[in-house]
Amino acid sequence: MTELSIEGYHLKPFTIETKSLMESYLKYITSDVDVSDYSFAANFIWLSGTSGFYTIVNDTFCLFNLAGGELSMLLPPIGKVENVNDAMMICFDIMNKNNSSITSSKIEYVSSYFVQSFIEYSEDADIFQALDSYIIEKKNIDYVYLADDLINLRGNSYATKRNEINKFKKNYPNISIEMLNPEAHYNGILELTNNWVVNRMKYLPNVDMDTFIDGINWERAAIKRTLHYFDKLEILGIVLKFDEKIVGFTVGEKLNEKTASVIIEKTDFFTLGAAQYIFWEFSKILRDTYNITFINVGDDMGLENLKKVKMSYRPHTLLPKYTIYQKI
């Protein structure tokens, strides 16, 4: 994988060796941003091994994604807030120089923290012009919960969750939880993933098949990257076993001093209650390991069913995420 040279900037491949550099810039914002996308591990896991590039612009870390020959940004420039706005404009110049149309140039997963900084610096005339040149569109939201709510499941609003967990424990008395070991659990996790795909496809409408296949290939690659680089990523995971067979696994990390996030979760398609049970157990482990108050489970990817599931856990906070485009 080679570098890209655009507008005098050298865009280098985004690899596991980039971790310490990106995290040195993330330290400027992690106390203010609870959005799950603002971590090295989350981006490294979900990016294709050949599509991520980065460069330093105006002393900010800038992460790009190359898809179909077109460049976009997966995050706004990361660094001190006073450097971000100028860096963003330069990054749009870089994307425009590479792309076939400015409509392909965009910055995704922009948190309210960066949108607010845009407004705070708008007293300058140049920034007024910038606001006239860009569209800021709300795209998704992250679902953030109080860890204690997910663990204690108190009150009528959590009655269904308590019943599902209790029923699962009754139906599967030989369940066990193990801390994820990528070497010991690799084959079992991939077998679980493959079986889930086969069973899910049986109930998938044909009209959704192409989208599903694209998505699952992406997810499979992400799971393999997670297991291959697990120790270097410094993340945390557990597996759920029934009679020594893996029927679920999940992976997460500490975002900052008060918030942890869940990056991936997968459970057996026919083991009813496994998803609720492993989420309950992992919430306890995240809280006790990292001494955090909140757990972020990411966005719903625009899927109505996933939205219903995440809302059913009564989120404490909904964190909006925006995409910035240029006006044509």
Residue pairs with C-beta under 8 A, 6 or more apart in sequence:
1 13
1 49
1 50
2 13
3 10
3 11
3 12
3 13
3 53
4 10
4 11
4 53
4 66
4 98
5 11
6 71
6 94
6 97
6 98
7 90
7 93
7 94
7 97
9 55
9 57
9 94
10 55
11 53
11 54
11 55
11 64
11 94
12 18
12 53
12 54
12 55
13 52
13 53
14 43
14 44
14 47
14 52
14 53
14 54
14 63
16 44
16 229
16 232
16 233
18 40
18 44
18 54
19 40
19 44
19 232
19 233
21 54
21 61
22 40
22 54
22 61
22 63
22 78
23 40
25 60
25 61
25 78
25 79
26 38
26 39
26 40
26 61
26 78
28 78
28 79
28 80
28 81
29 38
29 78
29 79
29 81
29 113
30 38
30 255
30 256
31 256
31 257
32 113
33 111
33 113
33 256
34 142
34 144
34 255
34 256
34 258
34 259
34 294
34 296
34 317
34 319
35 109
35 111
35 142
35 296
35 319
35 321
36 42
36 142
36 255
36 261
36 263
36 296
36 297
36 298
36 299
37 43
37 74
37 75
37 109
37 321
38 75
38 78
38 109
38 111
38 255
39 253
39 255
39 261
40 233
41 233
41 234
41 235
41 253
41 263
42 253
42 261
42 263
43 52
43 63
43 74
43 75
44 52
44 225
44 229
44 233
45 222
45 225
45 226
45 233
45 263
45 264
46 218
46 222
47 65
47 74
48 218
48 221
49 221
49 225
50 66
51 65
51 66
51 67
52 63
52 64
52 65
52 66
52 74
53 63
53 64
53 65
53 66
53 71
54 61
54 62
54 63
54 64
55 62
55 64
55 94
56 62
57 77
57 87
57 90
57 91
57 94
58 77
58 79
58 83
58 86
58 87
58 90
59 79
59 80
59 83
59 87
60 77
60 78
60 79
60 80
60 83
60 84
60 87
61 77
61 78
61 79
62 73
62 77
62 78
62 87
62 91
63 73
63 74
63 75
63 78
64 71
64 72
64 73
64 74
64 91
64 94
64 95
65 71
65 72
65 73
65 74
69 100
70 98
70 99
70 100
70 104
71 94
71 95
71 98
71 99
71 104
71 105
72 95
72 104
72 105
72 106
72 107
72 108
73 91
73 95
73 106
73 107
73 108
74 108
74 109
75 107
75 108
75 109
75 110
76 84
76 88
76 107
76 109
76 110
76 111
76 114
76 324
77 83
77 84
77 87
77 88
77 91
78 84
79 87
81 117
82 121
84 114
84 117
85 117
85 118
85 121
85 127
85 130
88 107
88 324
89 130
91 107
92 105
92 107
92 326
95 104
95 105
95 106
96 102
96 105
96 326
99 105
102 326
102 328
103 325
103 328
105 325
105 326
106 323
106 324
106 325
107 323
107 324
108 139
108 321
108 323
109 321
109 323
110 136
110 321
110 322
110 323
110 324
111 319
111 320
111 321
111 322
112 319
112 320
112 322
115 136
115 322
118 127
118 130
118 131
118 136
121 127
122 128
122 131
132 327
133 326
133 327
134 324
134 325
134 326
134 327
135 324
135 325
135 326
135 327
136 322
136 323
136 324
137 322
137 323
137 324
137 325
138 320
138 321
138 322
139 321
139 322
139 323
140 299
140 300
140 301
140 302
140 320
140 321
141 299
141 300
141 318
141 319
141 320
141 321
142 296
142 297
142 298
142 299
142 318
142 319
142 321
143 296
143 297
143 298
143 299
143 300
143 310
143 311
143 313
143 315
143 318
144 259
144 294
144 295
144 296
144 297
144 315
144 316
144 317
144 318
144 319
145 294
145 295
145 296
145 297
145 313
145 314
145 315
145 316
146 293
146 294
146 295
146 316
147 260
147 283
147 286
147 287
147 292
147 293
147 294
147 295
148 287
149 158
149 313
149 314
149 316
150 279
150 280
150 283
150 295
150 313
151 280
151 283
151 284
151 287
153 161
153 162
153 165
153 280
157 314
158 314
160 312
161 276
161 280
161 312
161 313
164 272
164 273
164 276
164 277
165 273
165 276
165 277
165 280
167 272
167 273
168 175
168 272
168 273
168 274
168 276
168 277
169 175
169 277
171 272
171 273
172 242
172 271
172 273
174 242
174 243
175 240
175 241
175 242
175 277
176 240
176 241
176 242
177 238
177 239
177 240
177 241
177 278
177 281
178 185
178 238
178 239
178 241
179 236
179 237
179 238
180 230
180 236
180 237
180 238
180 239
180 249
180 251
182 227
182 228
182 230
182 231
185 227
185 239
185 246
185 249
186 227
188 239
188 245
188 246
189 223
189 227
189 239
189 246
189 249
189 266
190 223
190 224
191 246
192 246
192 247
192 248
192 249
192 266
192 267
192 268
193 219
193 220
193 223
193 266
195 268
195 269
196 266
196 267
196 268
196 269
197 216
197 220
199 269
199 270
200 212
200 269
201 209
201 212
204 212
222 264
223 264
223 266
226 233
226 235
226 237
226 251
226 263
226 264
230 237
230 251
233 253
234 253
235 251
235 252
235 253
235 263
236 251
236 252
236 253
236 285
236 286
236 289
237 249
237 250
237 251
237 252
238 249
238 250
238 278
238 281
238 282
238 285
239 246
239 248
239 249
240 246
240 247
240 248
240 249
240 267
240 274
240 277
240 278
240 281
241 247
242 271
247 267
247 268
247 271
247 274
248 265
248 266
248 267
248 268
248 271
248 274
248 275
248 277
248 278
249 264
249 265
249 266
249 278
250 262
250 264
250 265
250 266
250 278
250 279
250 282
251 262
251 263
251 264
251 265
252 260
252 261
252 262
252 263
252 282
252 286
252 295
253 260
253 261
253 263
254 260
254 290
254 292
255 261
255 296
257 292
258 292
258 293
258 294
259 292
259 293
259 294
259 295
259 296
260 286
260 287
260 290
260 292
260 294
260 295
260 296
261 295
261 296
261 297
261 298
262 279
262 282
262 286
262 295
262 296
262 297
262 298
263 298
265 275
265 278
265 279
265 282
267 274
267 275
267 278
268 274
283 295
286 292
286 295
287 295
294 316
294 317
296 319
297 310
299 321
300 306
300 307
300 310
